[in-house]
Amino acid sequence: MIERIVITGMGVISAAGLNVPETLDAFAAGRRNVGAVPSGVSPLDFPVFAVRDLPAQTESSPSSRTFLLACHALDEALTGAKLGRDLSALRVGVCMGTTVASQLNDMGFYTAFRQGGDVPMEPVEHFLKSNLADAIAREVRAAGPCVTVVNACSSSADAVGVAADWIRAGLCDLAIAGGADELNRIPICGFGSLSVFSKELCRPYDRDRQGLNLGEGAGLLILESEASARRRGVATSVFVAGYGAACDAHHLTAPRPDGSGLETALRTSLAEAGIQPQDVAFVNAHGTATRDNDKVEGSVLARVFGPDIKVLSTKGFTGHTLGAAGALEAAFSVMALLSGWIPASPGFVNRDDEIPIGVVRERTTVTGRYAVSTSLAFGGNNAALVLGRDG
């Protein structure tokens, strides 16, 4: 019998809140902390979900905003798991997902380097030290497996799944898994060129949706074998029950119209969890509020779970946080299982006849033991996580 992979700590930071309690408060109040693109990030003018009160970095930290977001979530997760910053005595792996990860923040350096002449090389050193998983591993003195997953918007969902597999395979007893991404000029310009931004607050699954809002943040989970948690005397009731991934490779940016890759990922995750679709209390869907994503994803969810499955998209609270989205939304799903409710899916008012699912319009009680979080990404990448709670 495969031992369960339990979740002993969680940390979140996004526009919805700087930690788990603040985020739950925002969800309960239906509060959407949207604003303008921060000064100096991009000249494009679209609403975004920025973290406005990010604590300052420490002297030893790289200056990457993505790293700072990750470290803030890390502190909350470690505290919840009753761990300190020095994990050198434990068998610890680190698996982090991200997309742009600040790698093009030093545009002045790149311009000067191309023009020739003497250029200070400190930005190169900073770049080489900013691999997200390596940076987190150094921060906690972890010596186990260490991987940064760059799988577009499914990156951190895949990171959680990979980390759980490490523990099952005996490569480590405990893993720090999740993702982080900052609001950055590159994705803002890139999504702008694709014409998928909404000039208004995003409306996932709504008939009148106009596109997505970008956001930033980090979500981290502390995963452990049950034996490791018992040895440390840490009790928990939540766990990663299943993970599935599939790439349909249909198009560089568009989902496959029949959603077969997502369906494969979902059914794989359910099979690994050993449950049936009817055992799932709700789905925290990818739900970007773009025309194609919501239509394809909604159709697949109805096909797998039936049209009455409770569905929401928390991107209406956070914006699309890119590589951080999968882990943040997995954490939000666990929070919902523990608290026994999900919020109204923000921005959803009018049902789209092409999307046959029941998106929740009000705070809704959930009593089941399992939730599913889905992530769809460019390149046809699809990931699904099944999160569980003891009855």
N, C-alpha and C positions, 0 to 999 in steps of 0.2 A: 504494500500500500504506500503510495507517495505521500510524504508528509506535507501538510499544508504550508503555504507561504503566508505568514501573518504580517500585518501592517502594525508596527508598534509606534510609529510617529509620522506626523504629516506637517508640512509647512507650506503655506500659500502666500503669495503677494500678487496683487493685481490692482486695477483701478477700483475693483469692488471692495478691497480692504487690504490692510497690511498683515493680516493673520486670519486664522480660522474664525474667531469670534466676530471680528469686524465684517468679514465676508458674509457670515450668516445673518448679521444685522441688515446688511445691504439687500440680501436676497429677500428677507422678510418684509422690508419696507418697499421693495421694488425700486430701489434707488440706483440710478444709472449715472455714474460719474464721468461724463463725457466732456471733452473740451477741444480746443484747437491743437494743431500740431505744435509741439514745443518749439520755441525760438531756436533757430540755427540748425534744426534737424532737416527740414525740407521746405522749399517755397510753396509746395502744394497745399491747398486749403481745403481739408476734409476733416470731419469730426473724428477724433481718435480717443482711445481709452488709455491715458497715460497714468503712471504712478507718480503722483505729485509730491509725495513726502518720503522719498527713498532716503534712509539713513546714510550718513557719510561713510566712506570707506575707511578701513584701517590703514596704517602705514605699510603693513606687509602685503596688502592686497594689490593685485593688478588693477588698473584704472578702468577696466571694462565695466560698463553699466550692466551688461548681461551677467557678469560674474557677481556684481554687487546684489542684483536681484536674487540670484541663486543662493548667495551666502545668507541673505535675510531669511529666505524660506528654510535654508539648512538649519539655522539656529532654532527656529520653532520646531522643526522635525526632530532634531536631536534632543531638545528639552522634553518633548512628548515621549520619546523613546527612553528617557532616563540615561542619556549618553552625554559625554563631554566632547570637547574638540580634539582630544588625543585618543585615537582608536587603534594605535599601533599594537596593542596587546590582543586585538581581535582579528579574525579572518574576515576582512571587509572588502567588498568590491564597490566600484563606482561606475554607474552607467547613466550618462546624461544625454538628453536630446536637445538640439538647437538647429537653427537654420543659418542666418547671417552671422550671429554671434559676434558682432562688432568688428569683423575682420577688415572692414573698409572704413573705419572711423578716421584713420589717419590720412585723409585725402591730401592734405597739404604736403606730407612727406612724399607720397607717391608722385605728385606733380613735380616737386623739386627734384626727385631722383631721376625722373625721365628727362628733365632739362639738363642734367649733368652738374658737375661741380661737387664741392664738399657738402655732404648732407649728414647731419647727426643721425646715428643709427639706432638710437634708443627705441623708436617705434618698431623696429624689427625685433628687438629683444622682447618688447612688450607683446608683440604678435605671437612669437614663439612660446611665450609663457601663458597665453590666453586660451589654450585648448581647455574647454570647459570641464571635462571629466578630470583631466590632469590637475587643473587648478583646485578643484574641490578635493581631490585625493591628497594633494599637498597640504591643504588647509586642515585636514583631519588626520594626517599621517597614515593613510590607508595604503596597504601594500598588496592588495589583491588585484583581481582583474579590473581593468580600467579602459572604458570605451566611450567615445563620443559618437552618438548616432546622428547622422545628418540625412534624414529621410523626409525633408520638407515638413509638411504640417502634421505628419504622423510620428515625428521623431521621438518625442518623449513618451508617447504611448508604447512605441516599440522598445524604448529604453526600459520601461517598467517590465515589459514582457521578457526581454533578454535577461534582466537582472534576476527575475524569478526563476528562469531556466538555469542560471548559474548556481543558484542555491540548491535547486533540485539535483543538479549534477555534482554537487559537493565541491564546487570550486571556491565557495566562500560560505560562511554561516550567516552573514548579514550583508545587505547591500543598500547603498544610497542610490536611489533611482528617481529620475524626473527630468525636468528640462527648464530652460530659461531662454528668453529672447527679449530684446529691447526694441523700442521704436527707433528705427534706423532709416537713413536716407535711401538705402538700396531697396528694401521692400516697399517703401512708400512710393518711390518712383516706378518700381516694377509693377506693382498692382495698379498704379495710376495708368500705366501704359496699356494694361489689359482692360481698362475701362470697367472695373468691377467695384469701384468705390461708390458708396452711397453718400449723397450730400446731406442726408438726414440720419437720425439714429437707425441702426439696422433693425430689420424686422424678420428674423428667421421664420421661414415657412409661411409667412403671411402672403396672401394673394397679391398684395401691392408692394412686395419687397423690391428694393432698388439696387441692393448690393451690400457689401460688407463694410465694417469699420475695423481698422487695425487697432491692436492693443499691445500691451507689454506685460510681462510678469514672470513668475516662476512658481513651479509646483514640485515639491520633493516628498518622496515616501521613504520611510525606513522599512525595508523588507527583511524578514528573518525566517529561518526555519523555526518550527514550534519548539524544537529542542533548544535552540539558542535562546529564545525568549524565556523558556522555563529556567535555564541555567542562570539567566540574569534576574530572574524574579519579576519579569514584566508580564502583566496580564493584558490581553487584548481580545476583542470579539470580532475583529474584521480581518479580511484576508483577500489575497488575489486568487481567485478561483480558476480563471482560465484566460488564455491569450490566443488570438489568431491573427495571422497576417497573410495578405495575398496581394500580388501586383498584377493588374490586368494589362498594363503597358499599352493602353488604348490611345492615349494622346498626351502631349507634354503637359497640358494644363487642365483639360476637360475630363470629367469622369466618364467611364464607359456607360453608354446609355442604358444598358440592361442591368448595370450594377452587379455583375456576376462576381467581380473581385471582392467587393464588400460583402456579398452574401457568403462567399467562401470563408472570409475572415470571421464573420459572425458565427457560422456553423462550426468552424474549427474551435472557436473560443468556448462555445456551449458544450461541445463534445469533451474538451479538456476539463471543463468544470463538472462534467457528469450530470448536467441538468437539461431540462426541456425548455423550449421557448416560453411555455406558460408559467414557468417558475420565476420569470423575470418581472420584478415589480415596476420598473421604469427604465427608459433609455435616455441617457444624457447624450444627445446626438451631436454630430459635428456642426450641423446647422449654421452655415456661414451667412445665410441670407442672399446668396447669389442664386440666379434663376436655375442653373443646371444642377448645382450641388443639392439643393433642397429637394428638387423634383426627383432626382435619381435616388438619393438617400431615403427620402420618405417612402418611395415605392418599394425599396428593398426592405425597410423596416416593417411595412405592412405585410409583405410576402412572408417574412420570417416569423413575425410575432403576432400577426393579425391586426386588423385596423383599429382595434380598441386599446392597443398598448399605450400606456402613458408616455409621452415624449415631451422633452423640453430641450432648448438650446441655451446654455448659460453664456454664450457669446454676446447675448444682449446686455449682459452685465460687465463683461470684460473686454469686448472686442475680440478680434481674431489674434491671439497671441502667438501664432505661428508655431515654432518648435516647442513652445511651452504648453500649448493647448491641450495635448493629450494627457499629460500628467496633472495639470490643473483640473481638468474636467473629471479625471479619475478620482482626485481628492474630493472634488465637489460631490461626486456620487457617493463616496464613503460617508461624507458629512451628512448627506440626505438619509442614508441607511441608518446612521446613528441617531439622527434627530427625529426620524419618522415622518418627514414631509419634504416635498419639493416645491419650489416657488413657481408662480406663473411664468411661463416662457415670455420674457420681455419683448415687447414689440409685436406680439402675435395678436391680431384682432379678427381678421377675415380669413376664413378657410379657403385654400386654393383647391379647386375641384380636381386638379391633377396630382394632388398629394393626399393619398388616402389614409392618413393617420390622425390620431386624436391628440393634437398638441394642447397642452394644458393652459387654460386661460386664467386660472386662479391657484392660490396655494392649495396643495393637494396632499392629503395624508397617504403615506405609503407604508404598507405593513409586511411586504414580502422580505425575503432574505437576500435576494440577488438584484443587482443593477448591472446594466451594460453601458459602457462608454465607447463611442465610435470615433474614429479619426480617419479622414480622407485626405489624400495629399497629391500634389503634382506628381506626374510620372505614373499615375495609376496605383500609387501605394495606398493600401487600406489596412487598418488595424482595429481590433476590437478587444476590449478588456472586460472580463466579468469580475465584478467585485462582490464579495459576500460578507454576511453578518451572521453570527450565531443566533439561533432562534431563542 
